[in-house]
Amino acid sequence: MSLTVEEAGRALADPGAYADEARLHAALTLLRREDPVRWVEAPGYNPFWAITRHADVLEIERDHEVFLNAPRPLLATAVQDEINRTRAEQGIGLRTLVHMDDPDHRVVRAIGADWFRPKAMRALEPRIRELARRYVDRMAILGDSCDFVRQVSVHYPLYVILSLLGLPESDFDRMLKLTQELFGGDDTELRRGETPEEVLEVLMEFFAYFQELTKARRARPTDDLASAIANATVDGEPLNDFDTTSYYVIIATAGHDTTSSTISGGLHALIEHPDQLRRLQDDPGLMPLAVDEMIRWVSPVKEFMRTATTDYELRGATIRAGESVVLSYPSANRDEDVFDDPFRFDVGRDPNKHLAFGFGVHYCLGAALARIETRAFFEELLPRLESIELAGTPEGTATTFVGGLKRLPIRYSLR
Ligand code: HEM
């Protein structure tokens, strides 16, 4: 596959490139080697610097006073950037943790932080394991074949996060549809519509749903995460409707497609590397390492962005104040300088200093939960799995933000 550095840079802003792992990684490998701090001008997008080396992603994430999340926390088209800017100015834009910087970010993050600490998450493990078992049982009920993404992996993490939030099971299907419409992003099959108005319509539905939830938890507090958010105070004042809703939205969305993509991409990697599957089945103690290798391998979050507040020198390039950088996590996680043989899927990889959860003050709040969920699923599945193979061609999601497989047809036999 012959590709110029210019084409490789533009691939970062091409949703289709992310649906084709080989094409994406050919582009990222070329950028890491030839131009790791690359100025990219892609049609339909405001220009940005593409940051593809592990060390550089880390350096930028560490320096959260120079590199801010606002006003452009993730890659969007120039039209969408403009809409976001206008909405932010009018105070009606989505304002979640990833849209914020200090001091607001620190205060708002603290509201959810206790809930997501590893110790608190471990207490939830029995409930998560029960859900994992339910989905492995579902595979058995489905017989000897299924589309693993559509029938298993999109449901399980959403159910985990919605039960953490404390929503009734009867609302789960509606939430699944809404999160996919919002996060399906650039994939025409998942997204509700083309226009910003249609995207706004999905957001408004989310808002209406969660406003009701806030009202209910304020009237009658419970011990779930929704109640913690609804009744949180900052400087003695409750959060306004907008901020509470933004909090629910980020948790319901961030906690869903990320983990489901990891589980389906992890299973795909095990199918493609039967020696690694056997190794893991023979030595279940490797599971924690295997989970992190799946997360590195899939890197379901494709990028976040930062914007420089002052001029900054990086590898001889000058990033000017006001210019934005795209931090490419899939690229950092295949960096030859950090990972021994980075294109080898190794369930015993140790050390594994991947950046799939980001780094620094915005480090993924749900990392401990994502690890427990993934581990619980494979710990339930692997002892029962006698055989597994592909039953068709897997298909990737076209998105520049969060995604992985949208179809994984498999044939299997379970004990
Ligand atoms: C932020 C990845 C699962 C909640 C992030 C970031 C990344 C990430 C890359 C941005 C970090 C940065 O800017 O440095 C992932 C991956 C997951 C996963 C790879 C699964 C394998 C989850 C889950 C939840 C969650 C299960 C919650 C239920 C969040 C939240 C933030 C975040 C709330 C914003 C944190 C902040 O800005 O302070 N995640 N995530 N994530 N994630 Fe995750």
Residues whose N, C-alpha, C, O or C-beta is under 5 A from the ligand:
A	BS01	HEM	L97 V98 R109 I250 I251 A254 G255 T258 T259 T262 I295 P300 V301 F304 L355 A356 F357 G358 F359 V361 H362 Y363 C364 L365 G366 A367 L369 A370
